[in-house]
């Protein structure tokens, strides 16, 4: 049995030929004028030399190319469905921190100013009142001097390495709480603490002192209450701190000296812990955490972006800021750190 081509099939499909059922091929052309050499069966020879792959392609034409491509695409689609598009899981960072921050978003809005939920201060809400304590400077010169000293980078800074200066308003007497160097050391050591913002690898900080010719990302500034009122607003008579991204053309973190000295009624920790909270909270605004938070779960540590200066209870916080906080009865414990269990 030999292989021939059946022209009756589409595309010249090779077919089996039964030599016993079909007549033998003539050795010479009977119509030719002259006899000559025997003509070879070229079709038969080519068919015998053709590989299985060649016969497959000749049989199925363009489908021979389409089927493998379709198979590959199917495999890729299945992989992407079950594995390829699954993002790697990352451990959630410990701590009551909202997210994500809005790093690098240009804004001129003051963040952390006294809440505007009240048109008139309610004397029945004493939690925001400045407690009794040591003396502070009511008003300064509205100018600042940079405290000398710089630090190397702390934190990984995969998203941003923030530079900052530590400044004190001219006219403030800092001798009662360690002098300018004592204030600067508290700021630097707080931001370098692993329970602070650098626990998140997105953030890093480098303190500069003005000797370099570069402008800092923000200026952490101890300021008098009257200057803070100008920089943060004073819609209701509460001593507050804030972050102003464009105060006289400069981004400035305002730390109110009155709060630095006396702390806050709702914050039941010592004044040192409150100062750490004040730094972390206002720097949190500076690095991109624009919103304030409520107490999430009763009895837990308060989120660092909760306004713990005014309240650690949602019922009171809602009366200060009714547009943001839900009065659900939840009360949190004071907390000075973004990642307190780091």
C-alpha positions, 0 to 999 in steps of 0.5 A: 500500500502506498500514499497518494493525494486525493484531490477530492478532499479539501487542501490535497489531503494525503490518502492511502492508496490500495495498489491491489484495487487501483491499476498500476501507473503506466511506465511511459506516456502512451501518447508521447511521440517518443519513448523516454525514461520512466517518469518518477512519482514525485508526489509519492516521493514528497509525501513519504519525506513529509514529517508528521508535523508537516502533514498536520499543518497541511491538514489543518492549515491556519488552525495548526497555528491557532490551536497552540497559541490558544492553549498558551493563552488559556494556560496564562489566563488560568495562572493569572486567575489563581496565582498571577494576579494575587498580590503578595500578602504583607503583614499589617503593621501593628498599631492604631494608625489610619491609612494610607497617608496622602504623601506629597499632596499639595495643600494649603489647608490647615490640618489639626486646627480646633474643630469647627463643629461648634459656633459657640463654645460649650462650657459644659465640655471642659475636656478641651480646657487648658489645665492648671500648671506651670508658666508659659509665654502667652505671646512671642515675636512670631519669628523662630530660631533653629536649634543647632544640631542635625541627625542622620536618617532614621527609618527606611523611607521607601516612600519618602525621607522627610527632612525637618528642623527643630525651632523655638519661637523668639521670646519663649523661655525654655529653661523650665523644661530643659532649654532649647536643646531639651526641646529638640532632643525630645523631638528627635528622640521621639521621631527616632523611636521604633514605636513612632512613624518609622516603624512603617518602612515608608517613612524616614526622617532626617533632622537638619539645622539650616547649615545646608542650603536646602529647605526642610519638608517641615519645621517643628516649631515650639510656639506661643499660644497667640502665635498658634492662634494666628497659624492654626486659627481660633474658631473656639477658645481652645489652645491647640496645635496644628500643621500649617503647610503654607504659613508665610510660605513655609510648612510649619508644625505648630506645637503650642507651648501652653500644651507643652507645659501643661498637657491636656485633661483627657490625656491621662498620662504624664506630661512627657507622654503627652509631649510625645503624643503632640509630636507624633500627632502633628508630624502625622499630619505633616507626613500625610495623615490629614484626617482625625480619627475616632475611638475604634473599640471601647477600652483600646488605645486611642488612635494616634490621629485621634484629637486626644488633646480634646477628648478620648471619648467619642461622645465628647469628641462628637460634640466638638466635631459632630461632622466627623465623630459618631457618638457611639459611647466608645472610650479609648485609653490615652496613647502617644505612639502610632505603633505602641506595641512595636 
